[in-house]
């Protein structure tokens, strides 16, 4: 019985060491997230933060998903109905590239984006 107990302790200790080594080898995702905004830190994130969080929380961005056309459609809707200013071509490309790369279509807790024809 004592031998079984020792084997059990050894198995648990081995599993714990394995788990620690796995966790230590995976880079922390939180290091890639801006703590103030919650946005993924990647090329273009400063342009998104500077232009998009003026009017709404960054959470609006982080909860959305879309391809480049979907993001462009959302921007056009905000420009048409919400008073969002027009961007110069380079700034818009930077914003769209960032959003499409870091918040692409995928599993989401919200409904699919409306098509431009269905937007108010």
C-alpha positions in Angstrom: 0.0 0.0 0.0 2.8 2.4 0.8 4.4 1.6 -2.6 1.1 2.6 -4.3 1.0 5.8 -2.3 4.6 6.7 -3.3 3.8 6.0 -7.0 0.7 8.2 -6.8 2.7 11.0 -5.3 5.4 10.6 -7.9 2.8 10.6 -10.7 1.2 13.8 -9.3 4.6 15.5 -8.9 5.7 14.5 -12.5 2.4 15.8 -13.9 2.9 19.1 -12.0 6.4 19.5 -13.3 5.2 18.8 -16.8 2.5 21.4 -16.5 4.9 24.0 -15.2 7.3 23.4 -18.0 4.5 23.7 -20.6 3.2 26.9 -19.1 6.7 28.4 -18.9 7.4 27.6 -22.5 4.3 29.3 -23.9 4.7 33.1 -24.2 2.2 35.0 -22.1 -0.6 36.4 -24.3 -1.2 39.3 -21.9 2.2 40.7 -22.9 0.7 41.2 -26.4 -2.3 43.2 -25.1 -2.3 46.9 -24.3 -3.4 47.0 -20.6 -5.1 50.4 -21.0 -7.2 49.6 -24.0 -7.3 45.8 -24.3 -6.2 46.0 -27.9 -3.7 43.5 -29.4 -0.4 45.2 -29.7 0.6 44.8 -33.3 1.4 47.0 -36.3 -1.3 49.7 -36.5 -2.8 49.4 -33.0 -1.8 53.0 -32.2 -3.8 54.3 -35.2 -6.8 52.2 -34.1 -6.5 53.4 -30.5 -6.1 57.1 -31.6 -8.9 57.1 -34.1 -11.5 54.6 -32.9 -11.5 55.0 -29.1 -12.2 58.7 -29.4 -15.9 57.8 -29.9 -16.3 54.4 -28.3 -14.6 51.9 -26.0 -12.0 49.6 -27.3 -14.3 46.8 -26.1 -16.5 47.6 -29.1 -13.5 46.6 -31.3 -12.4 43.6 -29.3 -15.8 42.0 -29.4 -16.2 42.4 -33.1 -15.0 40.1 -35.8 -14.7 40.6 -39.5 -12.7 40.4 -42.7 -11.3 43.6 -44.3 -14.6 44.3 -46.1 -16.7 43.8 -43.0 -14.5 46.3 -41.1 -14.6 48.7 -44.0 -18.4 48.4 -44.0 -18.5 49.2 -40.3 -16.3 52.3 -40.8 -18.4 53.5 -43.7 -21.6 53.1 -41.6 -19.9 55.1 -38.8 -18.9 57.8 -41.2 -22.3 58.0 -42.8 -24.4 57.8 -39.6 -22.3 58.5 -36.6 -20.1 61.5 -37.6 -16.9 59.6 -38.0 -14.4 61.7 -40.0 -12.9 60.5 -43.3 -9.4 59.0 -43.0 -6.6 59.6 -45.4 -5.8 56.5 -47.6 -2.8 55.4 -45.6 -4.5 55.7 -42.2 -7.5 53.8 -43.4 -5.3 51.1 -44.8 -3.4 50.8 -41.5 -6.6 50.6 -39.5 -8.2 48.0 -41.9 -5.1 45.9 -42.0 -4.8 45.9 -38.2 -8.5 45.0 -37.6 -8.6 42.3 -40.3 -5.4 40.7 -39.0 -6.2 40.9 -35.2 -10.0 40.6 -35.1 -10.7 38.3 -38.1 -13.9 36.3 -38.7 -14.2 33.4 -36.4 -15.9 32.1 -33.4 -17.7 35.0 -31.8 -20.3 35.6 -29.1 -22.2 38.0 -31.3 -24.3 37.7 -34.4 -22.8 37.9 -37.9 -22.3 41.5 -39.1 -25.1 42.9 -41.2 -24.5 43.4 -44.9 -24.2 47.0 -46.0 -27.7 46.8 -47.6 -29.2 45.8 -44.2 -27.5 48.6 -42.2 -29.7 51.5 -41.1 
